[in-house]
Amino acid sequence: MRKILGILVFLVLLVSVASCDDYDRWTTSPSARLTFSADTVSFDTVITGLSSPTKTLHVFNHNNDGVRIKSVRIVGGASSHFRANVDGQYLGNGIGEDFEVRRKDSIYIKLEVLLPEGDNDEPVHYEDQMLFTLESGVVQTVCLKADGQDVIVMKGEVLTADRTLEAGRPYLVYDSLVVEEGATLTLSPGVVMMMHDSVSINVRGRLQAEGTLEQPITFRGDRLDRLFDNLPYDNTTNRWGGIHFGAKSVDNILTQCDIHSGQYGVRLDSMAQEVLGQTALTMRDCVIHNVEGCGFEARDTKALVIGTQISNTLGHTVTLLGGYYTFVHCTIAQYYPWSYDCGDALNIANTTDETREDAFHYLEKAEFVNCVIMGRAEDVVMGKIEEYQDLRCDYLFKNCYLRTVKSDDTERFVNIVYDTDTLDFKKDDPDRPGRYGSSNFALMGTDYLYDFTPDSLSGIRGLADAVIISRYNCSVDRNGVNRMSDGAPDAGAYEFHPAMMPEPKAVRRRQH
């Protein structure tokens, strides 16, 4: 028995030694090459003067022998804007030496870029190369690319006098941006406001942001890179705060504004006594999209919202408590992609607690005309409305496409089309996914992108009251399409037009 055990131990040791010898074998053959996870490392667009997020490049050795790298060099050397750490060794002056990649193994390289600040409105392109010189003399190359965006930095600014921001390079806002009482902040068409983490615009005075179809005004976060290849950080939520209007802030205007990826969208405080009856905010042809809190949140105030898309929120998409509100040709859509446990598309209330008198709020008016209110749940129009003494509670839905329980109240629900689709596919057309009414729209969630233009077969089409168009001066939708182009205007923020439909639409649908 001892003899057998001795032989087994000897064989194990022999195999181990052979394995070690095999593992430590190196080659200088010119045919032995390394493989890279990418032949080009692109940083997309980065803000000049700030270090970029780190990217990782993997270097694989698929050969049966180890490969030694004599040197790794960034061509630009010490003057290069690109920086690298190869397998734990920082490339000082852009060069490092003596690296090993054992057989069937890999090493990784961490890369960053720091681009110089300039005086340019448009991004400036930069390139460099990493050269890998192997012990065999073979040289392999990886390209490095980045675009640098110059910005105008605003840090903790409190505006006490009128100020106008002109279009050009983006404005990068740190800490906060406060518009004090008596001051007006005017944003010219084409302005881009890039907000740092949790930063909000707090308006105690007035905000006039009037973009155009050709030059919209954008409110977004400052992350310009990607979470995944198909998902920019700009398409995720909670990148910045939101726009907050104070109790005395009135006559605010937002036109052709794109507000997205915040902690919330637009928030309006209860009106102060001295400004009661005035309009706090007029929104026209805007987008509030993809936010972690509520999209449009208003309490005891007055607002007019026309031709606007408010969509995809973890909180309520639109929530109203008391006040006076008119929504015309709006699309309110709750298809938040990051969680199924999200708020209502529309939540209206005149009380927070019917057991307390001081919890009642005067809902003077909540009118929705020619609107689309849709979402993933079976009922997305909710609220807490209680009759209380002589406290008036006035709300109206007219010529709307709603996903809610059919109402017998024909005075408050006039000419309504109710969407009750819960099938995975429309029975009359198996190529049209109809999950919770999503087949009404042009594009729903492919690569986290959404287009709430009505589909050619949607019940949204031709539903709107044409008289409202002239009354509220909204003859074109927010894409510039004439609402009367086919003789019967569609409900919602968008008018169907064949030229506006995504080109590969039919193909996308078959892939769902």
ChimeraX attribute file (.defattr): number of C-alpha atoms within 10 A of each C-alpha:
attribute: neighborCount
match mode: 1-to-1
recipient: residues
	/A:1	6
	/A:2	7
	/A:3	8
	/A:4	9
	/A:5	10
	/A:6	11
	/A:7	12
	/A:8	12
	/A:9	12
	/A:10	12
	/A:11	12
	/A:12	12
	/A:13	12
	/A:14	12
	/A:15	12
	/A:16	12
	/A:17	12
	/A:18	12
	/A:19	12
	/A:20	11
	/A:21	10
	/A:22	14
	/A:23	15
	/A:24	12
	/A:25	14
	/A:26	18
	/A:27	16
	/A:28	16
	/A:29	14
	/A:30	12
	/A:31	10
	/A:32	18
	/A:33	18
	/A:34	18
	/A:35	15
	/A:36	18
	/A:37	13
	/A:38	13
	/A:39	13
	/A:40	15
	/A:41	18
	/A:42	15
	/A:43	21
	/A:44	13
	/A:45	18
	/A:46	24
	/A:47	22
	/A:48	20
	/A:49	16
	/A:50	13
	/A:51	14
	/A:52	21
	/A:53	15
	/A:54	13
	/A:55	14
	/A:56	15
	/A:57	19
	/A:58	15
	/A:59	19
	/A:60	20
	/A:61	21
	/A:62	18
	/A:63	19
	/A:64	16
	/A:65	21
	/A:66	21
	/A:67	27
	/A:68	20
	/A:69	20
	/A:70	18
	/A:71	16
	/A:72	23
	/A:73	20
	/A:74	27
	/A:75	15
	/A:76	16
	/A:77	18
	/A:78	14
	/A:79	10
	/A:80	18
	/A:81	19
	/A:82	26
	/A:83	20
	/A:84	26
	/A:85	18
	/A:86	20
	/A:87	16
	/A:88	11
	/A:89	14
	/A:90	15
	/A:91	18
	/A:92	14
	/A:93	14
	/A:94	21
	/A:95	22
	/A:96	20
	/A:97	16
	/A:98	12
	/A:99	18
	/A:100	19
	/A:101	21
	/A:102	21
	/A:103	20
	/A:104	13
	/A:105	16
	/A:106	17
	/A:107	17
	/A:108	16
	/A:109	17
	/A:110	17
	/A:111	19
	/A:112	18
	/A:113	25
	/A:114	19
	/A:115	24
	/A:116	13
	/A:117	14
	/A:118	14
	/A:119	10
	/A:120	13
	/A:121	14
	/A:122	14
	/A:123	18
	/A:124	16
	/A:125	13
	/A:126	15
	/A:127	15
	/A:128	17
	/A:129	19
	/A:130	22
	/A:131	17
	/A:132	21
	/A:133	19
	/A:134	24
	/A:135	20
	/A:136	17
	/A:137	13
	/A:138	16
	/A:139	17
	/A:140	16
	/A:141	16
	/A:142	17
	/A:143	15
	/A:144	20
	/A:145	17
	/A:146	23
	/A:147	19
	/A:148	25
	/A:149	24
	/A:150	25
	/A:151	25
	/A:152	15
	/A:153	12
	/A:154	17
	/A:155	12
	/A:156	13
	/A:157	13
	/A:158	14
	/A:159	19
	/A:160	15
	/A:161	13
	/A:162	15
	/A:163	13
	/A:164	12
	/A:165	15
	/A:166	15
	/A:167	17
	/A:168	17
	/A:169	19
	/A:170	22
	/A:171	21
	/A:172	20
	/A:173	25
	/A:174	19
	/A:175	16
	/A:176	19
	/A:177	20
	/A:178	20
	/A:179	25
	/A:180	20
	/A:181	16
	/A:182	14
	/A:183	19
	/A:184	21
	/A:185	22
	/A:186	17
	/A:187	21
	/A:188	20
	/A:189	23
	/A:190	23
	/A:191	23
	/A:192	25
	/A:193	25
	/A:194	25
	/A:195	27
	/A:196	19
	/A:197	19
	/A:198	16
	/A:199	22
	/A:200	23
	/A:201	22
	/A:202	21
	/A:203	26
	/A:204	21
	/A:205	25
	/A:206	26
	/A:207	25
	/A:208	18
	/A:209	25
	/A:210	21
	/A:211	23
	/A:212	16
	/A:213	16
	/A:214	11
	/A:215	16
	/A:216	21
	/A:217	26
	/A:218	22
	/A:219	24
	/A:220	23
	/A:221	29
	/A:222	22
	/A:223	21
	/A:224	18
	/A:225	18
	/A:226	16
	/A:227	13
	/A:228	8
	/A:229	8
	/A:230	11
	/A:231	14
	/A:232	15
	/A:233	18
	/A:234	20
	/A:235	20
	/A:236	21
	/A:237	23
	/A:238	20
	/A:239	26
	/A:240	27
	/A:241	27
	/A:242	29
	/A:243	23
	/A:244	20
	/A:245	26
	/A:246	22
	/A:247	22
	/A:248	21
	/A:249	26
	/A:250	25
	/A:251	14
	/A:252	20
	/A:253	19
	/A:254	20
	/A:255	25
	/A:256	26
	/A:257	28
	/A:258	20
	/A:259	25
	/A:260	30
	/A:261	26
	/A:262	33
	/A:263	26
	/A:264	31
	/A:265	31
	/A:266	20
	/A:267	18
	/A:268	23
	/A:269	17
	/A:270	19
	/A:271	24
	/A:272	13
	/A:273	9
	/A:274	9
	/A:275	14
	/A:276	16
	/A:277	13
	/A:278	15
	/A:279	19
	/A:280	25
	/A:281	23
	/A:282	18
	/A:283	21
	/A:284	26
	/A:285	28
	/A:286	25
	/A:287	25
	/A:288	26
	/A:289	28
	/A:290	31
	/A:291	30
	/A:292	26
	/A:293	23
	/A:294	30
	/A:295	33
	/A:296	23
	/A:297	21
	/A:298	24
	/A:299	21
	/A:300	22
	/A:301	27
	/A:302	25
	/A:303	22
	/A:304	17
	/A:305	21
	/A:306	27
	/A:307	29
	/A:308	28
	/A:309	27
	/A:310	27
	/A:311	31
	/A:312	31
	/A:313	34
	/A:314	26
	/A:315	23
	/A:316	24
	/A:317	35
	/A:318	26
	/A:319	22
	/A:320	23
	/A:321	25
	/A:322	25
	/A:323	23
	/A:324	23
	/A:325	23
	/A:326	17
	/A:327	21
	/A:328	28
	/A:329	33
	/A:330	28
	/A:331	28
	/A:332	29
	/A:333	26
	/A:334	28
	/A:335	25
	/A:336	24
	/A:337	16
	/A:338	15
	/A:339	9
	/A:340	11
	/A:341	10
	/A:342	22
	/A:343	23
	/A:344	26
	/A:345	31
	/A:346	22
	/A:347	18
	/A:348	19
	/A:349	22
	/A:350	28
	/A:351	23
	/A:352	15
	/A:353	12
	/A:354	15
	/A:355	9
	/A:356	9
	/A:357	10
	/A:358	10
	/A:359	11
	/A:360	21
	/A:361	22
	/A:362	18
	/A:363	25
	/A:364	19
	/A:365	17
	/A:366	22
	/A:367	18
	/A:368	22
	/A:369	23
	/A:370	29
	/A:371	31
	/A:372	30
	/A:373	27
	/A:374	29
	/A:375	29
	/A:376	20
	/A:377	21
	/A:378	16
	/A:379	19
	/A:380	24
	/A:381	19
	/A:382	17
	/A:383	16
	/A:384	13
	/A:385	18
	/A:386	16
	/A:387	12
	/A:388	15
	/A:389	6
	/A:390	6
	/A:391	14
	/A:392	14
	/A:393	19
	/A:394	15
	/A:395	18
	/A:396	15
	/A:397	21
	/A:398	22
	/A:399	24
	/A:400	29
	/A:401	27
	/A:402	24
	/A:403	25
	/A:404	19
	/A:405	14
	/A:406	14
	/A:407	11
	/A:408	8
	/A:409	8
	/A:410	12
	/A:411	10
	/A:412	14
	/A:413	18
	/A:414	15
	/A:415	16
	/A:416	19
	/A:417	19
	/A:418	17
	/A:419	22
	/A:420	15
	/A:421	16
	/A:422	15
	/A:423	12
	/A:424	14
	/A:425	18
	/A:426	16
	/A:427	11
	/A:428	7
	/A:429	9
	/A:430	12
	/A:431	17
	/A:432	20
	/A:433	21
	/A:434	19
	/A:435	17
	/A:436	22
	/A:437	24
	/A:438	26
	/A:439	22
	/A:440	24
	/A:441	20
	/A:442	21
	/A:443	21
	/A:444	20
	/A:445	12
	/A:446	13
	/A:447	11
	/A:448	15
	/A:449	11
	/A:450	16
	/A:451	16
	/A:452	22
	/A:453	24
	/A:454	26
	/A:455	21
	/A:456	16
	/A:457	12
	/A:458	17
	/A:459	16
	/A:460	29
	/A:461	21
	/A:462	19
	/A:463	22
	/A:464	27
	/A:465	18
	/A:466	18
	/A:467	8
	/A:468	15
	/A:469	18
	/A:470	9
	/A:471	9
	/A:472	12
	/A:473	9
	/A:474	19
	/A:475	19
	/A:476	19
	/A:477	24
	/A:478	23
	/A:479	16
	/A:480	13
	/A:481	16
	/A:482	18
	/A:483	24
	/A:484	15
	/A:485	13
	/A:486	13
	/A:487	10
	/A:488	15
	/A:489	26
	/A:490	31
	/A:491	31
	/A:492	32
	/A:493	31
	/A:494	31
	/A:495	30
	/A:496	28
	/A:497	16
	/A:498	10
	/A:499	8
	/A:500	14
	/A:501	17
	/A:502	13
	/A:503	10
	/A:504	8
	/A:505	11
	/A:506	12
	/A:507	10
	/A:508	15
	/A:509	17
	/A:510	11
	/A:511	9
	/A:512	10
